[in-house]
């Protein structure tokens, strides 16, 4: 029953992301809801970026909390870019995969990569089989990233 509920939540969420045709998860044009992706790595924290410290990359606006983080991202965006464009790692790994929005507090750093999940309940499921899910998501992502 729990799996069915989880699948229904993820399926519903995927319908709410109709506007997510981008390979990067954005809200109001801001990548990762305006959070500084470099801060996850350097500060081990979710830190909101400032509108005055912005950079456009992959058709999304990325915000940063410091000039140093902005410059670090400019030099090596692939190093800091969240996996699967910041969409839910569990959702991308599920079956054929789908782009699902995320909550920022679900972030995980694993082997130098940043992952997000739809919510903390989904994150619990993802953590139970992370390595297997990552392999599935890695296989699904190339065909999903350009889909709407």
N, C-alpha and C positions, 0 to 999 in steps of 0.2 A: 504494500500500500504506500509506503514511504517513497519507493522508486516511482510509482505512478504519479504521486503528487509532485515529486521533483520534475518529472518529465513534462507534466502539465504546466508547471511554473516556467520552465525553460521554453517550452513551445509558445506560451502566451507572450513571454518576453521577446521572443524572436519576431513576433508579429508587430510588436510596438517599435521595432527598429527599422521600419520601412525606409526611413530616410538615410539609413546607414549604408550607402552605396560605396563609401570611401573604404580604403584599406586601413584607415585609422579611425578608431572610435572617437567621435567628437560630440560635444554638446554645445549648441550655439556657436559652432565654428571652432571651438577650442578643443585641442587634443587632450584626452584624458581629463576632461572636465576642468581644465585650467590648472592642473597640478604640475609641479616641477618634477619631471621624470628623473633628472639627475639627483635630486634630493633623496630619492628612494635608495640610491646607491651610496651616496656620500654621507647622508645624515641618518639613514635607516628610519626615515619618517616620511609621512605624506605631508607635503608642504605646498600650500597654494602659491602659484606664481603671480607676478605682477603684470598688469597690462602694459606697463612701460618697458618690460623686459620680454619682448616677444620675438619669435623667429618662425618664419613660414617654411615648412618642409613637408614634402609629400602631400601638398594641397591642404594642409592643416596648420593652424596657428598653435604654436607651443609657447607656453608661458614659463618663466623662471623666477626664482626667488632671490637670485643674486647674479651679478654680472659674471662671476666665475663659473656658475652653472650654465649660463647662457653660452659662454665661450667654450666650455667643455663639450656641450652638445653640438655646437657648430663644427668643432673639430672632428667629432666622431659620433654622429647621430645614431648609427647602427649599434653602437656600444650601449646606448641608453634607451633606445626604442623598446617599448614593451612588446613581448611576443604576441603574435596574432593581432598586431595593430592596437592592442589594448582591449580587445574583445574578450569575453569570458573563455578561459582556457578549457573549461569543462564543455561548454557549448561547441567550441570548435572541434573538440575531440569526439563528440557524440555522433555516432552513426556516420552520416554524410557530412555532418558538421553544419553549424549555423553561427551567424554573428549575433551575439547577445550583449546588451549593455552590461556595465559592471558597477559595483560600488567600490569606491577607492579604498575603503578599509579592508578589502579582501586581498590586498597585494601580498605577493610572496617573491622573494629573491631566491633563486635556486640555480646553482652553477653559473653565477654571473648573469642570469637572465631574469627579467621582470615579468611576472604573470599576474593577471587579475581574474576574479570570478564574479559571477552575477550577484551573489550574496554570500554570507558566511555559511549558510547551510549547504549551498552548492560547493563551496570551498572544502567543507568537510568530506564530501563525496569525492572531490577531485584528489584530495590528499591521500585517500585510501589506496589509490592506484596511480599516483603521479607519473611515474616513469612510463607506464603503459599509455596513459592518457596523452602525455607529451608526444610520444611516437605517433599516435593516431592523429593528434592535432597538427603535427608537423606534416603529415601526409595530406591532410584535408586543406590546410591553409592556402597552398598555391592556387587552387581552384576557387576558394571562397573569397579571397581578398579583393577581387574586382567585382564580385557579385553584389547586387543590391539586396 
